[in-house]
Amino acid sequence: MPLPPLMRIVLAAVLTAALAACGGGSSSSSSSGDSGGTIKIGVDLPVSGADASIGVPTQNGVVLAVEEANKNGFAGGKFKLEASLLDDAVQGKHDPAAGAQNVKTFIADSAVLAMVGPFNSNVAKSEIPLSNDAGLAQISPSNTNDGLTIGDDAKKLRTAHPDVNTYFRVCTRDAKQGAALAQTAAQRLKFKKVFVIDDNETYGKGLADVFDASFRQLGGTVLGHEHITANQVDFKALLTKVKSLNPDAVFFGGNTSTGGGLIRRQMADVGMGSIAMLGGDGIGDDEFEKQAGDAANGSYMTIAAPDASKLPSAKDFIAAYKARFNGDVGPYSANAYTAAKIEIAAIEKAIKDNGGKMPTRADVLKNIAATTDFESPIGKVGFDAAGDTTSPVLSLDEVKGGKRVVIDVITLKS
Amino acid sequence: MELFLQQLINGLSLGGIYALIALGYTMVYGIIELINFAHGDVYTLGTFFSLAILTLLGVSGVVTGPALIAIVLVTIVGAMILCGLTGVIIERLAYRRLRNAPKLAPLITAIGMSFILENLMLYWKGPSPVPFPDLLPKVQFGVGAVTIQAKQVMVILLAVVLMIVLQNFVQNTRLGKAMRATAQDKDAAQLMGIDINTTIALTFLIGSALAGAAGFVSGVYYGSTWFFNGFAAGLKAFTAAVLGGIGNLAGAMLGGFLIGLIEAMTTQFIGDQWANVLVFSILVLVLIFRPSGLLGEALPNKV
């Protein structure tokens, strides 16, 4: 019995969609010649939409590292190094499904030996199981959620090969960032009562929970802790409630793209313009000042990276970046550049050990995992067994006169 | 108590925007029984048009005095005209040919239309939220401990005024009578000499123009817009229309204000994350126990 016409249309549509979803990874895998050819570094970052203001300068860091490597005779000039740039923002927001799709694309391309990314922790959650399964090393410039490297959450992401770690990061974790923020609030800024809001995402909620607990431990009062919902634009009711509790500050766990900028703007609308806002690296982008407008001043945020402009080791990098991209470095440009440099060094060593032939992903992973005291713009970098950095650093920023300026650099115990 | 009143103002302001969008849903449904899923995006387009007009006028900050009234009028009328025309074009291109097709066809087309509009806006202003000039002076009226902002007065007032004008138009003019007749029985109306194509186009014009007005208001109220806003706002406004009784003008208004109030009160007394849960639970309950909505689809009142 033939299907009715309508059913046929629906079926065709479903099949087309399914095919489109599977066919994303049909990238041409270049010939993996025994000696010579192209080697790629996959880059998965959000480079469109609200995340673009922070994503693009981060991507530029990787591009710069790859261009420099080629100029300086990468692997003795036998191979050409390429950055395969993919975007994990969908409709202007970082998207875990898009990130997973991008990693599948990298895995399917045999020329990709390692990858840099992702930018956001919830995207990392969907990517780590894939990279772990395929044995593809990835270094994130900016993920700070604890559950990516620590505890049971991290184990759940590595079910394919529990004994192998493919995920590394050059920035610190939220347990440290949240604690540092709580210390800043309680001791440096002398806040007694804080209201906590988060965006209910992996990163935002994780950071807010750590801040909440740490601030109480330091003797502060948390007046309340609320979660906002995706695509929410009206925060006036919530902020009216917050205002009635007379907080010294509002803490926001989340990104500019998930409500940070709008909340700051609407705080002024309900008469809380003079109250400080406090947040993590998720609101440390230029987009935050743009969206919050005049209300942005008096906001404090940490960046999970050192202030590159103050580091002697970063001088050459910053000059090269400015010359190449004709703009200022972003908060995570140096981190991304460092992540790419570590991968490039690991690939070069693997080629050398392999007698000048194309190395395997496993060789590259082994070299990355063994990284210690790697000289970089952000200082000496190494990884511990979990993939975390052995030299965690945070910058503390404040928005003054509509611009984000670094007011302190916090070096943490690893 | 004063907190309750403050949230009442917040809820009514939010509800005013929902109500204006809900009117368009309800009018179109009343006349051709189509849930126009592109309507939320027409509203977002209204914020974009308003922003474009304000940019043309060179407005970047607070305006005062008679200039303010002139600018508000020019912008809102401009946005209403442009959105109204968009609505007419959408109806002409996408829905008219499908008028006698199975119900599912125009519905899927409407969803497709929504994607087209969203991507046009994405192309026009990019994927980031776009800041909107703070045009109204930061005047506040204090009633006891409750503060009402000029913005909020504008939202609520405009919604109510437009509603009254619309109600009068539908009840007391020839064109309004033609709309009601078409809504009741298309074939009979045609036999009586009513041009139903024009009447339906007019319905789209008015419904979309109201969405344009809502767009201007929301841009000023939130100080920012984003190409994807129509999705969430459209869903809420649609819920408002169903809650009041789809096809019923007063019902759409009531539903809009109620949804706004439910959201604000849920945030105040339960928690922000429960606002959507409650709104959509109410939608489900209304559909199960009173499918015709709070005010029902009262035929004489039907558009």
Interface residues (C-beta under 8 A of the other chain):
Chain A: L6 S48 G49 A50 A52 S53 A89 Q91 G92 I197 N200 E226 H227 I228 T229 N231 Q232 V233 D234 F235 K236 A237 L238 T240 K241 S244 G261 L262 R265 Q266 D269 G271 E287 K290 Q291 G293 D294
Chain B: L3 Q6 Q7 N10 G11 S13 L14 P102 L104 E118 L122 G126 P127 S128 P129 P131 D134 Q140 T147 Q149 K151 Y222 G223 S224 W226 F227 F228 N229 F231 A232 A233 E263 A264 M265 T267 Q268 G271 D272 Q273 A275 N276
